[in-house]
């Protein structure tokens, strides 16, 4: 899961290198190449059985696919409406939403250490970006759109957990990528991306979405949903590091302090969990 979050985190630094592509076009091309990579994989691995897998998955598969499409799309749309800080802080509520839904969807109690880690990690994220958060009315819509990411993520992780091994939900990624591409295509034209942009977005589609999301779905069979959502916060920390190293965006002191708090909390939570299961 640490590798997954590391791969997810490259989106910011890569998009900083784009020449002309706009947000909806960025979303379209990224989702398109994700769908292309996953379709190629399934054509190679399963051939004609791919369609059977899409049908056999039933409601859990299509619900997960819908949630992936919301997550793929809402993030980029929100970025066009409000600040990155607003979006990231809104996304930091994902572990809390996931834990709350886990009680109702799965009936699983949430460990006290996980509740504590959720609160402390969320406080650390808020501390990191608190000085730059905008609460102006013009940013309200963007914040509401961004809320779709953690909400869809919470539903998705718990859907994956509840289905367990009975249904292969990896094809849901293909459904989500196709839906995201279809929804954003009308908003992406006329295309302005250069060949350089398309190459970078193809890189994101394969290595920032297709591969890590597939790994995340597989991991959902062994890691509890709240744990996955909590570890996913590392994407924010890694994203800051990539931007610092690759785009010369040096973080403020409160960002470093908040990041240290989040990393320390996650490390403590996971170490405690390993000790308890030993």
C-alpha positions in Angstrom: 0.0 0.0 0.0 3.0 2.3 0.6 4.1 1.6 -3.0 0.5 2.3 -4.2 0.5 5.7 -2.5 3.9 6.6 -3.9 2.7 5.9 -7.4 -0.5 7.8 -6.9 1.5 10.8 -5.7 3.2 11.6 -8.9 0.2 13.3 -10.5 1.0 16.7 -9.2 4.7 16.9 -10.3 3.9 15.3 -13.7 1.1 17.7 -14.5 3.4 20.6 -13.7 5.3 19.6 -16.8 2.4 19.9 -19.2 2.5 22.4 -22.0 -1.1 23.2 -22.9 -3.6 20.6 -21.7 -6.4 22.0 -19.6 -8.0 20.3 -16.6 -10.9 18.5 -18.3 -8.6 17.4 -21.1 -6.1 16.2 -18.5 -8.8 14.2 -16.8 -10.0 12.7 -20.1 -6.6 11.6 -21.4 -5.6 10.2 -18.1 -8.8 8.2 -17.8 -8.6 7.2 -21.4 -5.1 5.7 -21.1 -6.1 4.0 -17.9 -9.0 2.4 -19.7 -6.8 1.5 -22.6 -4.2 -0.1 -20.3 -6.7 -2.1 -18.4 -8.6 -3.2 -21.5 -5.3 -4.4 -23.0 -4.5 -6.3 -19.9 -7.9 -8.0 -19.8 -7.8 -8.8 -23.5 -4.4 -10.5 -22.9 -5.2 -12.2 -19.7 -8.8 -13.2 -20.2 -9.7 -12.7 -23.9 -13.4 -13.2 -24.6 -14.0 -13.9 -20.9 -13.6 -10.2 -20.1 -17.2 -9.4 -21.0 -18.3 -12.4 -18.8 -16.3 -11.0 -15.9 -18.1 -7.6 -16.3 -21.5 -9.3 -16.2 -20.7 -11.8 -13.5 -19.6 -9.1 -11.0 -23.2 -7.9 -10.5 -24.1 -4.9 -8.4 -20.9 -4.7 -6.3 -18.8 -4.5 -9.5 -20.8 -1.7 -11.1 -21.1 0.2 -7.8 -17.4 0.1 -7.4 -16.9 1.1 -11.0 -19.2 4.1 -10.5 -17.3 5.1 -7.4 -13.9 4.9 -9.3 -15.3 7.2 -12.0 -16.4 9.7 -9.4 -13.0 9.6 -7.8 -11.1 9.9 -11.1 -13.3 12.9 -12.2 -14.1 14.9 -9.1 -10.5 15.5 -8.1 -9.6 17.3 -11.4 -12.9 19.2 -11.6 -12.5 20.4 -8.0 -9.0 21.6 -8.8 -10.4 23.9 -11.5 -12.9 25.4 -9.0 -10.9 26.0 -5.9 -7.4 25.8 -4.4 -5.4 22.6 -4.2 -5.3 23.1 -0.4 -9.1 23.1 -0.1 -9.3 19.9 -2.2 -6.6 18.1 -0.2 -8.0 19.1 3.2 -11.5 17.9 2.0 -10.0 14.6 0.9 -8.3 14.1 4.3 -11.7 13.2 5.9 -11.6 10.0 3.9 -10.5 7.8 6.8 -13.2 9.1 9.1 -15.9 8.5 6.4 -14.5 5.0 5.7 -14.5 4.0 9.3 -18.0 5.3 9.8 -19.4 3.4 6.8 -17.5 0.3 7.9 -19.7 0.1 11.0 -22.8 0.1 8.9 -21.8 -1.7 5.7 -19.6 -4.3 7.3 -20.7 -4.3 11.0 -17.0 -4.3 12.0 -15.9 -2.4 15.1 -13.2 0.1 14.5 -10.2 -0.2 16.8 -9.6 2.7 19.2 -6.1 3.2 17.9 -7.5 3.7 14.4 -10.0 6.3 15.6 -7.1 8.1 17.3 -4.9 7.9 14.3 -7.7 9.2 12.1 -8.1 12.3 14.3 -4.4 13.0 14.7 -3.7 12.5 11.0 -6.6 14.7 10.0 -5.3 17.4 12.3 -1.9 17.1 10.8 -3.2 17.5 7.3 -5.3 20.5 8.4 -2.2 22.0 10.0 -0.2 21.5 6.8 -2.5 23.5 4.7 -4.4 25.6 7.3 -2.6 28.9 6.4 -3.6 28.7 2.8 -7.2 27.5 3.0 -9.7 29.8 1.4 -13.3 29.9 2.7 -14.6 32.4 0.2 -18.0 31.7 -1.3 -16.6 31.3 -4.8 -14.7 28.2 -3.5 -17.7 26.5 -1.9 -18.7 24.7 -5.1 -15.2 23.4 -5.6 -15.0 22.1 -2.0 -18.4 20.4 -2.4 -17.2 18.7 -5.6 -14.0 17.6 -3.8 -16.1 16.0 -1.1 -17.1 13.5 -3.8 -13.6 12.0 -3.7 -13.5 10.9 0.0 -17.2 10.0 0.0 -16.9 7.8 -3.1 -13.6 6.4 -1.8 -15.3 5.4 1.5 -18.1 3.6 -0.3 -15.7 2.0 -2.6 -13.3 0.6 0.0 -16.1 -0.8 2.0 -17.7 -2.3 -1.1 -14.4 -4.0 -1.9 -14.1 -5.3 1.6 -17.6 -6.6 1.8 -17.3 -8.5 -1.5 -14.1 -10.1 -0.3 -13.0 -12.9 -2.6 -16.4 -13.8 -3.9 -16.3 -11.2 -6.7 -13.3 -9.9 -8.7 -13.7 -6.2 -8.5 -10.5 -5.3 -10.5 -12.7 -4.9 -13.7 -14.5 -2.1 -11.8 -11.4 0.0 -12.5 -12.0 -0.5 -16.3 -15.6 0.6 -15.8 -14.7 3.6 -13.8 -12.0 4.7 -16.3 -14.4 4.3 -19.3 -17.2 6.3 -17.5 -14.8 9.1 -16.5 -13.6 9.3 -20.1 -17.1 9.5 -21.5 -18.2 12.1 -19.0 -15.2 14.4 -19.5 -14.8 14.0 -23.3 -17.4 16.7 -24.2 -15.7 19.1 -21.8 -12.2 18.3 -23.1 -12.8 19.4 -26.8 -11.3 21.1 -28.6 -8.1 19.3 -27.7 -5.1 21.5 -26.9 -2.6 18.9 -25.6 0.7 18.6 -27.3 2.4 15.3 -28.1 4.5 15.9 -25.0 1.3 16.4 -22.9 -0.3 13.2 -24.3 2.8 11.2 -23.5 2.9 12.4 -19.9 -0.8 11.8 -19.5 -0.3 8.3 -20.9 2.3 7.8 -18.2 -0.1 8.9 -15.5 -2.9 6.7 -16.9 -0.7 3.6 -16.7 1.6 4.1 -13.7 -0.4 6.6 -11.6 -3.9 5.0 -12.0 -4.1 1.6 -13.7 -1.3 -0.3 -11.9 -1.6 1.2 -8.4 -5.4 1.1 -8.3 -5.3 -2.6 -9.4 -2.9 -3.3 -6.5 -5.1 -1.4 -4.1 -8.1 -3.5 -5.1 -6.1 -6.7 -4.5 -4.9 -5.3 -1.1 -8.5 -4.7 0.0 -8.8 -8.4 0.5 -6.3 -8.4 3.3 -6.2 -4.9 4.7 -9.3 -3.4 6.6 -11.0 -0.6 4.8 -10.2 2.1 7.4 -6.5 1.0 7.3 -6.4 1.4 3.5 -8.0 4.8 3.6 -5.7 5.9 6.4 -2.6 4.8 4.5 -3.9 6.5 1.4 -3.2 9.9 3.2 0.5 9.2 2.5 -0.3 10.3 -1.1 -0.5 13.8 0.1 2.9 13.6 1.9 4.6 12.0 -1.1 3.0 14.5 -3.4 4.6 17.4 -1.5 8.0 15.7 -1.7 7.7 15.1 -5.5 6.7 18.8 -6.0 9.6 19.9 -3.9 12.1 17.7 -5.8 10.6 18.0 -9.3 9.0 21.4 -9.4 11.0 23.4 -6.9 8.0 24.0 -4.7 9.5 24.2 -1.3 6.9 23.5 1.4 6.4 25.9 4.3 7.5 25.0 7.8 3.9 24.1 8.9 3.7 21.7 5.9 6.9 19.9 7.1 5.6 19.8 10.7 2.2 18.5 9.7 3.7 15.9 7.4 5.9 14.7 10.2 2.9 14.4 12.5 0.9 12.4 9.8 3.8 10.1 9.0 4.5 9.5 12.7 0.9 8.7 13.4 0.6 6.2 10.5 3.8 4.5 11.5 2.6 4.2 15.1 -0.8 2.9 14.1 0.6 0.2 11.8 3.3 -0.9 14.3 0.6 -1.2 17.0 -1.6 -3.2 14.6 1.3 -5.6 13.8 2.1 -6.0 17.4 -1.5 -6.8 18.3 -1.8 -9.4 15.6 1.5 -11.1 16.5 
